[in-house]
Structures are given as C-alpha cells and as structure tokens.
C-alpha cells in the first residue's frame, strides 16, 4: 500500500485577491463651498479651533441633508431647503440627533454664515438663508414661591439683635416692594419715608436700571420691620463704622453687599425648612406673581417693578394662567373626563 501525501505536503490554498476599494466620490460643489467657507473663517476671521470644529460638524450635517434632497450645487438651494433643515434639527427627521434650542441656534448661525459667504463670493446670486432665523428659546417662567412659603421665611428671619432686626427688615422690604437686590442694598436712609398713621402708607424711592427713579409703597409689615430696625438695630451697627447714609448695614457698619443679602435669605429659608432654591430675586418674582393673582393690573405691576416694557411684566401672567388652569382642572366637574 502506497502511503498518501502528508498534511504538510498539501499546498495551502492561496487567499483570493481582494478587489481594490472603490475610489471615494469627488467632493460636490456644496462640499467644496463649505471647505472654502471654513478656510475663510479660520484664516481670515481667526475663528477658534473649537468653534471651527463645531462649525465643521454642523455644516457636514447640512451637506448630508442637501445631498439627500438632491441639492449638489449651491445655486440650487432654496429657502425651503434651509427651513426644512432647521425643522430637521429639532425633529431628527434627517437621521441626525435631535438638538436642543441652543445647539440648533448655533447650527443655524453656521448655515446663515455659509450662505452669506457664498453670496458675497459669487457662488450664488442670492442668499436663501437671509430670512431664516435661529430658533428662540422658550420663555423661562419666573420661579415664584407661595404666600405661605414667603410668610414662613419672613417669620424665620431675624432675632431681637441688631443683625436680626436688619435681616427681618431687609427680607420684609424685598417682598413688600418687589425691589431688585441691587436697589435694596443701594438704599440710603433718606430714600425711605415711614409716614405716620394719619399720613398714608410709607413709600420708598428706588433707583432702577439706568438710574431710573420710581416711588413704591411699602406695606405695613415692611414698614414696621424697617422702623424697628432703624430704632433698635441700625444705631448699634452704625456705631461700628465710620458713618454712612446706607439703610442696611453690615456687622462693620458699612453698606451691606448683595452676597450678604443672599446669605441672609438662604439662612432664613433653611430655618423655615424651605427645600427649594430661593434667592433674593425669588422674592421679587413672588411679589409680582402674588399681586397679579390678587387682581392687580399688569400695568401697575410694571410700574412697581420698574420694567421699561410691559412685555417683560407679562411673563408673570403666564404663571398666574398656569395656576388658574390647575385650579380649574381640580375644581370644575367637567374639566377632565
């Protein structure tokens, strides 16, 4: 018997030759135009490397969107294409991730800059993105706290010491007037008039943005707290300083800072077991919201807050509208079904 060939003697089968990879498609006119724009922004405009990288990512997504739509020439792109891309950013309908308002706005800025560059450099005869604006962030509703929470904070503030009387007076003042914290700490003693019982309500002169002056009434709770501080607290604090007209003083007898006022409010909120984040501006928001919920006219609230435009004040009406809807849904027998 003749032995067969050993395994080592069988020649190994040669691997099949691999086909060469197909050449990458040449860049389209849109791709070349984007490259030119990025070079312009990097060299002539000195765009930072990180910003340039973000623009490149954003415009690469735009190029893919245009390619899928059959737009390979800059001159073929219409406003409809641009608005469709903006919509795709918020919906992810182009296969990309859904972007938040800020990221989408940055992408639209890049697209607008690209089309403006193309129009100026003669790539196109028109700018289809000139009237397409970045998405605007929704209005952020002011953070107001309830009347009960405000009351708990005010009652937790202060002790029968000079600093304690000041703390209670400061917080009562902020909620009673709706003043900005910068307006409150900038007050002088002469800016407040604590009228007697037969002379009408107390008033305070506030200096808002742009040094615009306004007179705001000071409620009876605020007036009593400020009066107690002026009689029994401020003289003791003022004795430690060099003399200042400031109304609210720190432990050294100088004008209190905004940071100190924030600390005073935070301590009172913690003492009152208020777990949500509370700042001096929260009292201003609550002042406006509670007035509107009580039936005050928005124009009156505008004057009290020192807003230059009633549009700014109208943001607070969104808060009260939400409250009304909640009450309606809970109370009306046919609100829900």
C-alpha positions in Angstrom: 0.0 0.0 0.0 1.4 3.3 -1.1 1.1 5.9 1.7 -0.8 9.1 0.8 0.7 12.5 1.0 1.1 14.0 4.5 -0.9 17.0 5.5 2.2 19.1 5.4 2.7 18.1 1.7 -0.8 19.5 0.7 -0.2 23.1 -0.6 -2.3 25.7 1.2 -4.9 27.4 -0.9 -3.8 30.9 -1.8 -6.1 33.6 -0.5 -8.3 35.2 -3.1 -7.1 38.6 -4.2 -9.1 41.4 -2.7 -10.7 43.8 -5.0 -9.4 47.3 -4.7 -11.6 49.7 -2.7 -13.7 51.9 -4.9 -12.4 55.4 -5.1 -14.1 58.0 -2.9 -16.6 60.1 -4.8 -15.2 63.5 -5.7 -16.5 66.3 -3.4 -19.6 68.0 -4.6 -19.8 71.7 -5.3 -21.5 72.1 -1.9 -18.7 70.3 -0.1 -16.1 72.5 -1.8 -18.0 75.6 -0.9 -18.2 74.5 2.7 -14.4 73.9 2.7 -13.8 77.3 1.3 -16.0 78.9 3.9 -14.3 77.1 6.8 -10.9 78.1 5.5 -12.1 81.7 5.3 -13.4 81.6 8.9 -10.2 80.0 10.2 -7.7 82.1 8.3 -9.3 85.5 7.6 -11.7 85.6 10.5 -9.5 83.9 13.1 -12.2 81.6 14.4 -11.1 79.5 17.4 -10.2 75.8 16.7 -13.1 74.5 18.9 -15.6 76.8 17.3 -14.3 75.9 13.8 -14.7 72.2 14.7 -18.3 72.8 15.8 -19.0 74.7 12.5 -17.5 71.8 10.5 -19.7 69.3 12.3 -22.8 71.4 11.8 -22.2 72.1 8.1 -21.3 68.4 7.5 -24.8 67.6 8.7 -26.2 70.3 6.4 -24.3 68.9 3.4 -25.7 65.4 4.1 -29.2 66.9 4.3 -28.7 68.7 1.0 -27.3 65.6 -0.7 -30.3 63.6 0.3 -32.5 66.3 -1.1 -30.6 66.2 -4.4 -29.0 69.6 -3.9 -25.4 69.4 -5.1 -24.9 72.9 -6.3 -25.1 76.0 -4.0 -27.2 77.8 -6.6 -29.9 75.0 -6.4 -30.5 75.6 -2.6 -33.8 77.4 -1.8 -35.2 78.9 1.3 -37.4 75.9 1.6 -34.3 73.7 1.9 -32.9 75.8 4.7 -36.1 75.9 6.7 -36.5 72.2 6.2 -33.1 71.6 7.6 -33.9 73.8 10.6 -37.0 71.7 11.2 -35.0 68.6 10.9 -32.6 69.8 13.7 -35.5 69.8 16.2 -37.1 66.6 14.9 -34.2 64.5 13.9 -36.0 63.7 10.6 -32.7 63.8 8.7 -31.4 60.9 10.7 -29.3 63.1 12.9 -29.7 63.6 16.7 -32.4 66.0 17.9 -30.7 69.2 19.0 -31.7 71.5 21.8 -32.6 75.1 21.2 -29.1 76.4 21.8 -27.3 73.8 19.7 -29.8 74.2 16.9 -29.4 78.0 17.0 -25.6 77.6 16.7 -26.1 75.3 13.7 -28.4 77.8 12.0 -25.9 80.6 12.6 -23.3 78.5 10.8 -25.7 77.9 7.9 -26.6 81.6 7.6 -22.9 82.5 7.6 -22.2 79.9 4.9 -24.9 81.3 2.6 -23.9 84.9 3.2 -20.3 84.0 2.3 -21.4 82.2 -0.9 -23.5 85.2 -1.9 -20.6 87.7 -1.3 -18.1 85.5 -3.1 -20.2 84.9 -6.1 -21.0 81.2 -5.5 -24.7 82.2 -5.7 -26.7 85.2 -6.8 -29.0 85.2 -3.8 -28.9 84.3 -0.1 -31.8 81.8 0.7 -30.9 81.8 4.5 -31.0 85.6 5.0 -34.6 85.5 6.3 -34.3 82.2 8.3 -33.7 82.9 11.9 -32.3 80.7 14.7 -34.9 79.1 17.0 -35.6 81.2 20.0 -35.6 79.6 23.5 -38.9 79.4 25.2 -39.8 81.9 27.9 -38.5 80.8 31.2 -41.2 81.2 33.8 -40.1 83.1 36.9 -39.7 81.0 39.9 -42.2 82.2 42.5 -42.9 80.6 45.8 -46.3 80.5 47.6 -47.6 83.1 50.0 -47.3 80.5 52.8 -43.7 79.8 52.0 -42.9 83.6 51.9 -44.6 84.0 55.3 -42.6 81.1 56.8 -39.3 82.7 55.5 -40.1 86.1 56.9 -41.2 84.8 60.2 -38.0 82.7 60.4 -35.8 85.7 59.7 -34.2 87.7 62.4 -33.9 87.8 66.2 -34.1 90.6 68.7 -30.5 91.7 67.9 -29.2 94.4 65.7 -28.3 92.0 62.9 -31.5 90.0 63.4 -33.7 93.2 63.2 -31.8 94.1 60.0 -32.3 90.7 58.5 -36.1 90.8 59.1 -36.3 94.3 57.8 -34.4 93.5 54.6 -36.5 90.5 53.7 -39.8 92.2 54.5 -38.6 95.1 52.4 -37.7 92.9 49.4 -41.1 91.2 49.4 -43.1 94.3 50.2 -41.6 96.4 47.4 -40.5 93.8 44.8 -37.2 95.7 44.7 -34.1 94.2 43.0 -31.4 93.3 45.5 -29.1 95.9 44.0 -31.8 98.5 44.6 -32.3 97.4 48.2 -28.6 97.4 49.2 -28.1 100.7 47.4 -30.7 102.5 49.5 -29.9 105.3 51.9 -31.9 106.2 55.0 -33.3 109.3 53.3 -34.7 107.3 50.4 -37.4 105.8 52.7 -40.4 107.7 54.3 -42.1 106.0 57.1 -45.2 108.1 57.3 -47.4 108.2 60.4 -50.8 106.5 60.8 -52.6 109.6 59.5 -50.2 110.3 56.6 -50.9 107.4 54.4 -48.7 104.4 53.6 -44.9 104.5 53.7 -43.1 105.0 50.5 -39.6 104.3 49.2 -37.6 105.8 46.4 -35.9 103.2 44.3 -33.2 103.7 41.6 -33.5 101.0 39.0 -31.6 100.3 35.8 -30.2 103.3 34.1 -30.7 105.2 37.4 -34.4 105.5 36.6 -36.2 106.6 39.8 -39.6 105.3 40.9 -41.7 105.6 44.1 -43.0 102.4 45.5 -45.3 101.9 48.5 -44.0 100.0 51.5 -46.6 97.8 53.1 -47.4 97.9 56.8 -45.5 94.7 57.7 -42.4 96.0 55.9 -42.8 99.5 57.4 -42.9 98.1 60.9 -39.9 95.9 60.4 -37.9 98.8 58.9 -38.9 101.1 61.7 -37.9 98.5 64.4 -34.5 98.2 62.7 -34.0 101.9 62.4 -34.8 102.5 66.1 -33.2 99.4 67.8 -30.8 97.9 65.2 -29.1 100.3 62.9 -27.7 102.6 65.5 -25.8 99.7 67.1 -24.4 98.7 63.7 -23.6 102.2 62.6 -21.5 102.7 65.8 -19.0 100.2 64.5 -18.5 102.1 61.2 -17.2 105.4 60.0 -20.6 106.8 59.2 -22.6 106.0 56.1 -26.0 107.0 54.8 -26.8 103.4 53.8 -30.0 102.0 55.1 -28.9 98.3 55.5 -25.6 98.0 57.3 -23.2 95.0 57.8 -21.5 94.0 61.0 -18.7 96.5 60.4 -21.1 99.4 60.0 -20.7 99.6 56.2 -23.2 99.1 53.4 -24.4 95.5 53.2 -23.4 93.6 50.0 -25.6 91.6 47.6 -23.8 88.5 48.6 -24.6 89.1 52.3 -28.2 89.7 51.5 -28.4 86.4 49.6 -26.8 84.6 52.6 -29.4 86.2 54.9 -32.2 84.9 52.8 -30.7 81.4 52.4 -30.3 81.1 56.2 -34.0 82.1 56.8 -35.2 79.7 54.1 -33.3 76.8 55.7 -34.6 77.7 59.1 -38.2 77.7 57.6 -37.5 74.2 56.1 -37.9 75.5 52.5 -36.1 72.9 50.4 -36.3 74.6 47.0 -33.6 77.0 45.8 -34.5 80.6 46.9 -32.7 83.8 46.0 -33.5 87.5 46.6 -34.9 87.6 43.0 -37.3 84.8 44.1 -39.0 87.4 46.4 -39.3 89.8 43.5 -40.8 87.1 41.3 -43.2 86.2 44.1 -44.1 89.9 44.7 -45.2 90.2 41.1 -47.0 86.9 40.8 -48.9 87.4 44.1 -50.1 90.9 43.0 -51.4 89.6 39.7 -53.1 86.6 41.3 -54.7 89.1 43.7 -56.2 91.0 40.7 -53.6 93.8 40.2 -53.4 95.3 36.7 -50.3 94.3 34.8 -49.5 98.0 34.0 -49.5 98.7 37.7 -47.1 95.8 38.4 -44.9 97.0 35.6 -44.5 100.4 37.3 -43.9 98.8 40.7 -41.2 96.5 39.2 -39.6 99.3 37.2 -39.9 97.4 33.9 -39.3 99.6 30.8 -41.7 97.5 28.8 -44.9 95.8 29.8 -43.8 92.8 27.7 -41.3 91.9 30.4 -44.0 92.0 33.1 -46.4 89.9 31.0 -44.2 86.9 31.6 -45.7 86.8 35.1 -49.2 86.4 33.6 -48.1 83.0 32.3 -47.5 81.9 35.8 -50.9 83.0 37.0 -52.6 81.5 33.9 -51.0 78.1 34.8 -52.3 78.5 38.4 -55.8 79.2 37.0 -55.7 76.1 34.8 -54.6 73.9 37.7 -57.5 75.3 39.9 -60.0 74.8 37.1 -58.8 71.3 36.4 -59.1 70.4 40.0 -62.4 72.1 40.8 -64.7 72.0 37.7 -66.8 68.9 37.5 -66.4 68.6 33.7 -62.8 69.8 33.4 -61.4 66.3 33.0 -63.1 63.2 31.6 
